[in-house]
Amino acid sequence: MPKFCPTCGNSSDKIAFLGNFCMNCAKERFNKSLDITAEVLLCKKCGKIKSGKGQSYEEISGKSLESAISQHFRRYNCHLIDYTDKTARLDISDETEHGKLSVEHEVEIEFKRKMCDMC
């Protein structure tokens, strides 16, 4: 007997389900639950960013930015796909009791200016 998604009415005969929702609706709900901004500490003197909790400040790079933004989404697996001066596109995934859920999510980067330990 097929399941039907309570949001869109899709049948489990046509699309995979994650819990009670079809995969499309589950991804949409997950994506909407994520923050649309991520705060990154930026040294106002040297221009380096704090790449992670308890770590020192580093030059801005994909790796350091991914680490800094991942601190904002600690609960999930977060990988940087692409970034500009103001936004970052991420692959964010979560292991649920019903399986793995992964979405592409864009966040606005809010640089919070603060003096680093070296400056």
ChimeraX commands (.cxc) that place a marker at each C-alpha (Angstrom):
marker #1 position 0.00,0.00,0.00 radius 0.5
marker #1 position 1.58,3.31,-1.07 radius 0.5
marker #1 position 2.16,6.27,1.22 radius 0.5
marker #1 position 1.01,9.74,0.23 radius 0.5
marker #1 position 2.87,12.95,1.08 radius 0.5
marker #1 position 0.69,15.21,3.25 radius 0.5
marker #1 position 2.16,18.33,1.62 radius 0.5
marker #1 position 2.03,17.64,-2.11 radius 0.5
marker #1 position 0.15,14.34,-2.43 radius 0.5
marker #1 position 2.97,12.45,-4.18 radius 0.5
marker #1 position 2.78,8.69,-3.91 radius 0.5
marker #1 position 5.57,6.45,-2.61 radius 0.5
marker #1 position 5.08,4.50,-5.86 radius 0.5
marker #1 position 6.50,7.48,-7.79 radius 0.5
marker #1 position 9.08,9.06,-5.47 radius 0.5
marker #1 position 11.21,8.09,-2.47 radius 0.5
marker #1 position 10.00,9.07,0.98 radius 0.5
marker #1 position 11.87,10.25,4.05 radius 0.5
marker #1 position 9.59,9.54,6.98 radius 0.5
marker #1 position 6.08,10.80,6.22 radius 0.5
marker #1 position 7.12,13.22,3.46 radius 0.5
marker #1 position 8.24,12.70,-0.12 radius 0.5
marker #1 position 11.93,13.46,-0.71 radius 0.5
marker #1 position 11.15,16.77,-2.46 radius 0.5
marker #1 position 9.00,18.08,0.41 radius 0.5
marker #1 position 11.42,16.76,3.05 radius 0.5
marker #1 position 14.29,18.65,1.36 radius 0.5
marker #1 position 12.20,21.80,1.06 radius 0.5
marker #1 position 11.22,21.66,4.74 radius 0.5
marker #1 position 14.86,21.04,5.77 radius 0.5
marker #1 position 16.13,23.90,3.58 radius 0.5
marker #1 position 13.56,26.32,5.04 radius 0.5
marker #1 position 14.58,25.36,8.59 radius 0.5
marker #1 position 18.22,26.44,8.00 radius 0.5
marker #1 position 19.46,29.94,8.80 radius 0.5
marker #1 position 19.95,32.24,5.82 radius 0.5
marker #1 position 22.88,34.10,7.38 radius 0.5
marker #1 position 26.14,32.94,8.92 radius 0.5
marker #1 position 28.35,35.09,11.13 radius 0.5
marker #1 position 32.10,35.02,10.52 radius 0.5
marker #1 position 34.61,36.85,12.74 radius 0.5
marker #1 position 36.89,39.13,10.72 radius 0.5
marker #1 position 39.88,40.97,12.16 radius 0.5
marker #1 position 39.31,44.65,11.49 radius 0.5
marker #1 position 43.06,45.29,11.30 radius 0.5
marker #1 position 44.67,42.40,9.37 radius 0.5
marker #1 position 41.59,41.10,7.49 radius 0.5
marker #1 position 41.95,37.46,8.58 radius 0.5
marker #1 position 38.96,35.36,9.65 radius 0.5
marker #1 position 38.54,33.05,12.61 radius 0.5
marker #1 position 38.24,29.69,10.91 radius 0.5
marker #1 position 36.81,27.68,13.77 radius 0.5
marker #1 position 36.09,27.45,17.47 radius 0.5
marker #1 position 39.26,27.93,19.48 radius 0.5
marker #1 position 41.39,28.23,16.34 radius 0.5
marker #1 position 43.50,31.19,15.31 radius 0.5
marker #1 position 42.68,33.64,12.56 radius 0.5
marker #1 position 43.62,32.69,8.98 radius 0.5
marker #1 position 43.69,34.26,5.55 radius 0.5
marker #1 position 40.33,34.01,3.78 radius 0.5
marker #1 position 40.25,30.88,1.64 radius 0.5
marker #1 position 37.68,28.25,0.77 radius 0.5
marker #1 position 38.95,25.95,3.51 radius 0.5
marker #1 position 39.00,28.60,6.27 radius 0.5
marker #1 position 35.60,29.98,5.23 radius 0.5
marker #1 position 34.08,26.48,5.19 radius 0.5
marker #1 position 35.43,25.88,8.70 radius 0.5
marker #1 position 34.09,29.23,9.95 radius 0.5
marker #1 position 30.62,28.73,8.45 radius 0.5
marker #1 position 30.50,25.11,9.66 radius 0.5
marker #1 position 30.66,26.48,13.22 radius 0.5
marker #1 position 27.32,28.15,12.53 radius 0.5
marker #1 position 25.76,24.87,11.32 radius 0.5
marker #1 position 27.42,22.62,13.94 radius 0.5
marker #1 position 24.60,20.13,14.03 radius 0.5
marker #1 position 24.98,19.22,10.34 radius 0.5
marker #1 position 27.66,18.15,7.90 radius 0.5
marker #1 position 28.53,21.26,5.93 radius 0.5
marker #1 position 30.70,21.59,2.80 radius 0.5
marker #1 position 31.41,24.78,0.90 radius 0.5
marker #1 position 30.53,24.59,-2.80 radius 0.5
marker #1 position 31.21,28.19,-3.84 radius 0.5
marker #1 position 31.45,31.66,-2.32 radius 0.5
marker #1 position 31.58,35.39,-3.11 radius 0.5
marker #1 position 32.31,38.39,-0.88 radius 0.5
marker #1 position 28.83,38.27,0.61 radius 0.5
marker #1 position 27.34,34.80,0.05 radius 0.5
marker #1 position 28.28,31.15,0.28 radius 0.5
marker #1 position 26.63,28.14,-1.34 radius 0.5
marker #1 position 26.83,25.04,0.84 radius 0.5
marker #1 position 25.99,21.38,0.73 radius 0.5
marker #1 position 24.36,20.70,4.11 radius 0.5
marker #1 position 23.38,17.19,5.12 radius 0.5
marker #1 position 21.85,15.53,8.14 radius 0.5
marker #1 position 21.47,11.91,9.16 radius 0.5
marker #1 position 17.89,11.39,10.29 radius 0.5
marker #1 position 16.23,8.31,11.71 radius 0.5
marker #1 position 14.71,7.79,8.26 radius 0.5
marker #1 position 17.90,8.29,6.22 radius 0.5
marker #1 position 20.29,10.94,4.94 radius 0.5
marker #1 position 18.96,14.30,3.82 radius 0.5
marker #1 position 21.16,16.64,1.78 radius 0.5
marker #1 position 20.38,20.08,0.32 radius 0.5
marker #1 position 22.20,22.87,-1.45 radius 0.5
marker #1 position 21.74,26.00,0.65 radius 0.5
marker #1 position 22.84,29.60,0.16 radius 0.5
marker #1 position 23.69,31.85,3.10 radius 0.5
marker #1 position 24.58,35.50,3.40 radius 0.5
marker #1 position 27.93,35.92,5.14 radius 0.5
marker #1 position 27.83,38.52,7.92 radius 0.5
marker #1 position 31.37,39.57,8.78 radius 0.5
marker #1 position 31.57,40.63,12.41 radius 0.5
marker #1 position 34.59,42.88,12.81 radius 0.5
marker #1 position 36.73,42.18,15.84 radius 0.5
marker #1 position 40.44,42.45,16.60 radius 0.5
marker #1 position 42.34,39.13,16.42 radius 0.5
marker #1 position 44.76,37.95,19.12 radius 0.5
marker #1 position 47.85,38.79,17.03 radius 0.5
marker #1 position 46.81,42.38,16.30 radius 0.5
marker link #1:1,2 radius 0.2
marker link #1:2,3 radius 0.2
marker link #1:3,4 radius 0.2
marker link #1:4,5 radius 0.2
marker link #1:5,6 radius 0.2
marker link #1:6,7 radius 0.2
marker link #1:7,8 radius 0.2
marker link #1:8,9 radius 0.2
marker link #1:9,10 radius 0.2
marker link #1:10,11 radius 0.2
marker link #1:11,12 radius 0.2
marker link #1:12,13 radius 0.2
marker link #1:13,14 radius 0.2
marker link #1:14,15 radius 0.2
marker link #1:15,16 radius 0.2
marker link #1:16,17 radius 0.2
marker link #1:17,18 radius 0.2
marker link #1:18,19 radius 0.2
marker link #1:19,20 radius 0.2
marker link #1:20,21 radius 0.2
marker link #1:21,22 radius 0.2
marker link #1:22,23 radius 0.2
marker link #1:23,24 radius 0.2
marker link #1:24,25 radius 0.2
marker link #1:25,26 radius 0.2
marker link #1:26,27 radius 0.2
marker link #1:27,28 radius 0.2
marker link #1:28,29 radius 0.2
marker link #1:29,30 radius 0.2
marker link #1:30,31 radius 0.2
marker link #1:31,32 radius 0.2
marker link #1:32,33 radius 0.2
marker link #1:33,34 radius 0.2
marker link #1:34,35 radius 0.2
marker link #1:35,36 radius 0.2
marker link #1:36,37 radius 0.2
marker link #1:37,38 radius 0.2
marker link #1:38,39 radius 0.2
marker link #1:39,40 radius 0.2
marker link #1:40,41 radius 0.2
marker link #1:41,42 radius 0.2
marker link #1:42,43 radius 0.2
marker link #1:43,44 radius 0.2
marker link #1:44,45 radius 0.2
marker link #1:45,46 radius 0.2
marker link #1:46,47 radius 0.2
marker link #1:47,48 radius 0.2
marker link #1:48,49 radius 0.2
marker link #1:49,50 radius 0.2
marker link #1:50,51 radius 0.2
marker link #1:51,52 radius 0.2
marker link #1:52,53 radius 0.2
marker link #1:53,54 radius 0.2
marker link #1:54,55 radius 0.2
marker link #1:55,56 radius 0.2
marker link #1:56,57 radius 0.2
marker link #1:57,58 radius 0.2
marker link #1:58,59 radius 0.2
marker link #1:59,60 radius 0.2
marker link #1:60,61 radius 0.2
marker link #1:61,62 radius 0.2
marker link #1:62,63 radius 0.2
marker link #1:63,64 radius 0.2
marker link #1:64,65 radius 0.2
marker link #1:65,66 radius 0.2
marker link #1:66,67 radius 0.2
marker link #1:67,68 radius 0.2
marker link #1:68,69 radius 0.2
marker link #1:69,70 radius 0.2
marker link #1:70,71 radius 0.2
marker link #1:71,72 radius 0.2
marker link #1:72,73 radius 0.2
marker link #1:73,74 radius 0.2
marker link #1:74,75 radius 0.2
marker link #1:75,76 radius 0.2
marker link #1:76,77 radius 0.2
marker link #1:77,78 radius 0.2
marker link #1:78,79 radius 0.2
marker link #1:79,80 radius 0.2
marker link #1:80,81 radius 0.2
marker link #1:81,82 radius 0.2
marker link #1:82,83 radius 0.2
marker link #1:83,84 radius 0.2
marker link #1:84,85 radius 0.2
marker link #1:85,86 radius 0.2
marker link #1:86,87 radius 0.2
marker link #1:87,88 radius 0.2
marker link #1:88,89 radius 0.2
marker link #1:89,90 radius 0.2
marker link #1:90,91 radius 0.2
marker link #1:91,92 radius 0.2
marker link #1:92,93 radius 0.2
marker link #1:93,94 radius 0.2
marker link #1:94,95 radius 0.2
marker link #1:95,96 radius 0.2
marker link #1:96,97 radius 0.2
marker link #1:97,98 radius 0.2
marker link #1:98,99 radius 0.2
marker link #1:99,100 radius 0.2
marker link #1:100,101 radius 0.2
marker link #1:101,102 radius 0.2
marker link #1:102,103 radius 0.2
marker link #1:103,104 radius 0.2
marker link #1:104,105 radius 0.2
marker link #1:105,106 radius 0.2
marker link #1:106,107 radius 0.2
marker link #1:107,108 radius 0.2
marker link #1:108,109 radius 0.2
marker link #1:109,110 radius 0.2
marker link #1:110,111 radius 0.2
marker link #1:111,112 radius 0.2
marker link #1:112,113 radius 0.2
marker link #1:113,114 radius 0.2
marker link #1:114,115 radius 0.2
marker link #1:115,116 radius 0.2
marker link #1:116,117 radius 0.2
marker link #1:117,118 radius 0.2
marker link #1:118,119 radius 0.2
view
